C-alpha cells in the first residue's frame, strides 16, 4: 500500500452547531416569507384563506 491511500480517507469534521445554525436560518426565511405572503393577502384581499 502506498502512503497516498492513507491520507485520502480523512474527512473534514464539521461541528454540529453549524448545521443547527443553517437549519435555523432556513426556518426563519420560510417563516418570514409565509408571514409576508399572509400580510400581503390580508392587505389586498382582506382575507388570508378565502377566495376574493
C-alpha positions, 0 to 999 in steps of 0.5 A: 500500500502506498502512503497516498491511500492513507491520507485520502480517507480523512474527512473534514469534521464539521461541528454540529452547531453549524448545521443547527445554525443553517437549519435555523436560518432556513426556518426563519426565511420560510417563516418570514416569507409565509408571514409576508405572503399572509400580510400581503393577502390580508392587505389586498384581499382582506382575507388570508384563506378565502377566495376574493 
